[in-house]
Amino acid sequence: MIIGPGARVSQEMFLNSVNRSLWSAVLAAGIVAVVLSLTISQRILGPVGELTKAAHRMQSGDLRQRVHVQSQDELGRWRRPSTRWPTAWPKPKTCAAT
């Protein structure tokens, strides 16, 4: 069987079309992966950052800090005790002037 020049052009067009489709799919998958990883990491690191900021403010003397718990997962269970920290601590005693 003899393949003419028209068949080779058609075959090249087909391969170019497949290559473009593959590159488009790889690019789309990459974009989706980046967006998902940013979303998931923000969901995990956001509450940790909130707790860190509250702990630093408490360390500097502001004991009125509250961290609102919004989830029921491990982070939510870990954050829940921090909402009771200031109320669980004893009140500082004041010294009377002598």
URWOSUL-V290208 format. One record per residue. RES is the residue in one letter. PHI is phi as a letter, one per 20 degrees, with the letter a starting at -180 (none if undefined). OMEGA is omega in whole degrees, 0 to 359 (none if undefined). NEAR is the number of other ideal C-beta (glycine too) atoms within 10 Angstrom. Layout:
res: (RES,RES)
phi: (PHI,PHI)
omega: (OMEGA,OMEGA)
near: (NEAR,NEAR)
This chain:
res: (M,I,I,G,P,G,A,R,V,S,Q,E,M,F,L,N,S,V,N,R,S,L,W,S,A,V,L,A,A,G,I,V,A,V,V,L,S,L,T,I,S,Q,R,I,L,G,P,V,G,E,L,T,K,A,A,H,R,M,Q,S,G,D,L,R,Q,R,V,H,V,Q,S,Q,D,E,L,G,R,W,R,R,P,S,T,R,W,P,T,A,W,P,K,P,K,T,C,A,A,T)
phi: (none,d,d,e,f,f,f,f,f,f,f,f,f,f,f,f,f,f,f,f,f,f,f,f,f,f,f,f,f,f,f,f,f,f,f,f,f,f,f,f,f,f,f,e,e,g,f,f,f,f,f,f,f,f,f,f,f,f,f,e,o,e,e,e,f,c,d,f,e,d,c,d,e,f,f,f,f,f,f,g,f,f,f,d,g,f,e,e,e,f,f,f,e,e,e,f,f,d)
omega: (182,180,181,181,179,180,179,178,179,179,178,178,179,180,177,179,178,179,178,179,178,179,178,179,179,179,179,179,178,179,179,180,180,181,179,181,177,180,182,181,178,179,180,187,179,179,179,177,178,178,180,179,180,180,178,178,178,179,180,172,180,184,180,184,174,175,184,180,182,184,180,181,183,179,178,178,178,182,186,179,182,178,180,183,185,182,181,181,178,178,179,180,177,179,177,179,181,none)
near: (3,4,9,8,7,8,11,10,10,12,11,10,10,10,10,10,10,10,10,10,10,10,10,10,10,10,10,10,10,10,10,10,10,10,10,10,10,10,10,10,10,11,12,11,12,12,20,12,10,16,16,11,12,19,14,11,13,16,10,8,6,11,14,8,18,12,17,8,16,11,11,9,12,8,19,12,11,13,20,12,11,17,15,10,15,14,9,8,10,5,6,7,6,6,6,5,4,3)
